[in-house]
Each structure stands twice: as structure tokens, then as C-alpha cells.
Amino acid sequence: MRLLSIGHGYSARALASRLIARGWEVRGTTRSADRAGAIAGTAVTPVIWPGSDLAPHIRWASHVLHSVAPGDDGDPVLTAHGDDLAATRLAWFGYLSTTGVYGDHGGGWVDEDTPPNPSTARGEARVRAETGWRDIARHTGLPLHIFRLAGIYGPGRGPFAKVRAGTARRIVKPGQVFSRIHVEDIATVCLASIDRPDPGAVYNVCDDDPAPPQEVIAHAADLLGLPRPPEIAFDAADLSPMARSFYAESKRVRNGRIKRDLHVRLAYPSYREGLAALLTRED
């Protein structure tokens, strides 16, 4: 089996390592020659794209994972290679999207049947990308699987460094909750989908415990045995426009479909197990 990972980033690397252990061949794209060297060191064959012809690699693949975020001009993979992907007899095509497509629900629950209603430009771009891939799949039979990821954390992307440095902040916005997912659980879900393909399926990829962000920081401090950072009211916090936009949406995301249809059992059903594992890994 052969995976082409378009946009070989954090989540894709976690899946690739599982597939390589199964004996798969994996090629991964990157924009940077420096990054290509790092990819080659993981048994993944690097492909610099944009900058080279991706079409031969698409024809080589049996499976494709698309992780590239849409830009101001739309989804660059859809624009440049949508027709090539549709013309290739793939067994599986996975698109990593975001739960941001649902928009703000005031802390209420959403599932895969909740109509997208994004409230940010990033969410709107994701809806357009999803729609474009759905259109191609409907007309060509592309075996599309959409994964809507919650906030991703994992090795190198935990709160411990900031807590240790004293730069972590517990920003409190009443009623604010986020859903999260450990990167290894993303790999588990994608692998389960590859083993049980269901073209047209959409999956929310998140853990069981949506929680206010200040609780996660507090728990990280407790695990480290350090004082909890003081709480800061959202309205008084000095946040970048990007950071502030994340607080524009509050929702709880249901993950029942990955359990029911893919038989997934999360390794990290809440941030508590996830943070404990990250700390153990550091030791």
C-alpha cells in the first residue's frame, strides 16, 4: 500500500509512522528543502510541492491524505490537482478539516449532522473546501472521507513549557468551552477509516471532555506541582486577533460516530490522560 501525504505536517506524521510500521510506502509533501531532509529521516520519501509535478505521485498512490489548509485563493490542492485525484483509482482519500466549520453554538453540542455555520474566515474557507471536494466526489466517485478535527495537542504541543516558564495564562470567558484531540488519537481514527472505508463519511475527531481552557492550564500546573497561573478576564486579556478569534466560538463536539462506525477507542479520552502521558514522555 502507498500513501501520499499532501501537506505532511503534525497529524500526518503520526499516521505515517503507523502505516510505515505496517510496511506501507509513504511520500509526503513539503514546501521547504530543509524540511524535506527532516522528512527523509523518518522513512518518508519527501516531495517538494509546490515546486515539482505532483501528478506522478498521485498516480503512484493507493491512498491520499490531504492536510493543506485553504488560503485566500481557496484550497490549493483542489485547484491544482482536483482533476488528477479524481482520475486516479484511489482506495481512500482523507481530508483533514476542522470543527470550526460549525461556528458558535454558545457551548451547546454539535455532531456531524449539524449544518456548518462558520463565524470566522478560516471556518468559511474550510466549508468551501469541503464543498469543493464533495462536488468532485459526487461526480467522479472519489472516495472522500472528511475528518473535522478539534484543537490538536500532543508531544511538542502541550502547555507545560509555558507553565514552567511562567508565561501561561488562564484566560476566562464565562461559558467558553473547547473540544480537543491528542494527535495519536487522530492517527487512530484515520487508520480505522482506512481499514473500514466509507466514501462520503464525515467524522468529528475529538475527545470525550470539552472543557474551558483555563481548566486545562490549571491541571497542567497541578501535574507539575507549580502554582496555577492567575485568572485573567477575557475582556482584559491582551490577545492577538488570531488568538481572540478562537474565543469567538464555544461548542461541545460529539464523537459518537468514530466509536460507533469505526470502533475507535480513544487512548486519551480527556485532556487529563493526554497531559499525564505527555509529562511521562518527558521524563
CORWOSUL-V327193 format. One record per residue. N is the residue number from 0. RES is the residue in three letters. OMEGA is omega in degrees with one decimal (999 if undefined). Layout:
n: {N:N}
res: {RES:RES}
omega: {OMEGA:OMEGA}
//
This chain:
n: {0:1:2:3:4:5:6:7:8:9:10:11:12:13:14:15:16:17:18:19:20:21:22:23:24:25:26:27:28:29:30:31:32:33:34:35:36:37:38:39:40:41:42:43:44:45:46:47:48:49:50:51:52:53:54:55:56:57:58:59:60:61:62:63:64:65:66:67:68:69:70:71:72:73:74:75:76:77:78:79:80:81:82:83:84:85:86:87:88:89:90:91:92:93:94:95:96:97:98:99:100:101:102:103:104:105:106:107:108:109:110:111:112:113:114:115:116:117:118:119:120:121:122:123:124:125:126:127:128:129:130:131:132:133:134:135:136:137:138:139:140:141:142:143:144:145:146:147:148:149:150:151:152:153:154:155:156:157:158:159:160:161:162:163:164:165:166:167:168:169:170:171:172:173:174:175:176:177:178:179:180:181:182:183:184:185:186:187:188:189:190:191:192:193:194:195:196:197:198:199:200:201:202:203:204:205:206:207:208:209:210:211:212:213:214:215:216:217:218:219:220:221:222:223:224:225:226:227:228:229:230:231:232:233:234:235:236:237:238:239:240:241:242:243:244:245:246:247:248:249:250:251:252:253:254:255:256:257:258:259:260:261:262:263:264:265:266:267:268:269:270:271:272:273:274:275:276:277:278:279:280:281:282}
res: {MET:ARG:LEU:LEU:SER:ILE:GLY:HIS:GLY:TYR:SER:ALA:ARG:ALA:LEU:ALA:SER:ARG:LEU:ILE:ALA:ARG:GLY:TRP:GLU:VAL:ARG:GLY:THR:THR:ARG:SER:ALA:ASP:ARG:ALA:GLY:ALA:ILE:ALA:GLY:THR:ALA:VAL:THR:PRO:VAL:ILE:TRP:PRO:GLY:SER:ASP:LEU:ALA:PRO:HIS:ILE:ARG:TRP:ALA:SER:HIS:VAL:LEU:HIS:SER:VAL:ALA:PRO:GLY:ASP:ASP:GLY:ASP:PRO:VAL:LEU:THR:ALA:HIS:GLY:ASP:ASP:LEU:ALA:ALA:THR:ARG:LEU:ALA:TRP:PHE:GLY:TYR:LEU:SER:THR:THR:GLY:VAL:TYR:GLY:ASP:HIS:GLY:GLY:GLY:TRP:VAL:ASP:GLU:ASP:THR:PRO:PRO:ASN:PRO:SER:THR:ALA:ARG:GLY:GLU:ALA:ARG:VAL:ARG:ALA:GLU:THR:GLY:TRP:ARG:ASP:ILE:ALA:ARG:HIS:THR:GLY:LEU:PRO:LEU:HIS:ILE:PHE:ARG:LEU:ALA:GLY:ILE:TYR:GLY:PRO:GLY:ARG:GLY:PRO:PHE:ALA:LYS:VAL:ARG:ALA:GLY:THR:ALA:ARG:ARG:ILE:VAL:LYS:PRO:GLY:GLN:VAL:PHE:SER:ARG:ILE:HIS:VAL:GLU:ASP:ILE:ALA:THR:VAL:CYS:LEU:ALA:SER:ILE:ASP:ARG:PRO:ASP:PRO:GLY:ALA:VAL:TYR:ASN:VAL:CYS:ASP:ASP:ASP:PRO:ALA:PRO:PRO:GLN:GLU:VAL:ILE:ALA:HIS:ALA:ALA:ASP:LEU:LEU:GLY:LEU:PRO:ARG:PRO:PRO:GLU:ILE:ALA:PHE:ASP:ALA:ALA:ASP:LEU:SER:PRO:MET:ALA:ARG:SER:PHE:TYR:ALA:GLU:SER:LYS:ARG:VAL:ARG:ASN:GLY:ARG:ILE:LYS:ARG:ASP:LEU:HIS:VAL:ARG:LEU:ALA:TYR:PRO:SER:TYR:ARG:GLU:GLY:LEU:ALA:ALA:LEU:LEU:THR:ARG:GLU:ASP}
omega: {-172.2:178.4:166.6:179.5:-177.8:-172.5:-169.1:-176.3:-170.7:-177.6:-179.3:179.9:179.5:176.8:-176.6:-178.5:177.6:-177.7:177.7:177.2:176.4:-179.7:178.5:165.8:-177.8:169.8:-177.8:-178.6:174.6:177.4:-167.4:174.7:177.4:179.8:178.6:177.6:178.6:178.3:-178.8:179.4:179.8:-178.3:172.7:177.2:-176.8:175.3:178.2:179.7:-2.9:-179.6:174.5:-178.4:-177.6:-173.5:179.2:179.1:175.3:179.5:179.0:-168.0:166.7:-179.2:178.6:170.8:-177.5:-176.6:-174.3:178.8:176.1:177.6:-179.5:-178.8:178.9:-178.1:-175.7:178.4:177.9:-178.4:-172.7:-169.0:176.9:-179.5:179.1:-179.6:179.9:-176.6:-178.4:-178.4:-179.8:173.4:-174.4:173.5:-179.5:177.2:178.6:178.7:-175.3:174.1:174.7:178.3:-177.4:-179.4:-176.1:176.8:175.1:-179.0:179.5:-176.9:172.9:171.1:-174.3:178.3:176.9:-178.7:175.2:179.1:-172.1:179.7:177.2:177.8:178.7:179.0:178.4:179.2:178.7:178.3:178.0:179.2:177.8:-178.7:178.7:179.3:176.6:179.7:178.6:-179.0:-178.6:-174.9:-173.4:-176.2:174.7:-175.4:-173.3:171.4:-177.2:179.0:179.5:-173.0:170.0:-179.6:-172.1:171.1:-179.0:-179.4:-178.0:-179.7:175.6:-176.7:-169.1:-177.8:-179.5:178.2:179.5:-177.6:-178.6:-178.8:178.3:179.1:175.8:-177.5:-173.3:170.4:-174.4:178.8:-176.4:173.7:175.6:167.7:-175.5:175.4:175.6:-175.4:179.6:175.2:171.9:179.0:179.2:-179.3:-179.5:179.8:177.8:177.7:176.5:-179.7:-178.9:-175.3:178.7:-175.1:-177.0:-176.6:174.4:-177.9:165.8:-177.8:-176.5:179.0:-173.0:-165.3:172.4:-173.1:174.0:-176.2:-178.8:178.2:-180.0:178.5:179.2:-179.6:177.3:178.2:178.7:179.4:179.9:-176.4:-179.5:178.8:175.8:175.6:-179.8:176.6:177.4:178.5:-177.8:-176.7:-179.1:-175.4:175.9:-175.4:173.1:176.1:178.7:-179.7:-179.4:-178.4:179.3:179.3:178.8:-176.9:177.1:-179.6:172.7:-172.8:177.8:-178.3:-174.9:-175.8:-179.6:179.0:-175.8:-172.5:-176.9:179.3:-178.9:169.8:-175.2:174.1:-175.7:-174.9:173.2:178.7:-178.7:177.0:-178.6:-179.7:177.7:178.6:178.2:-179.6:177.9:-179.8:179.8:-174.9:999}
//
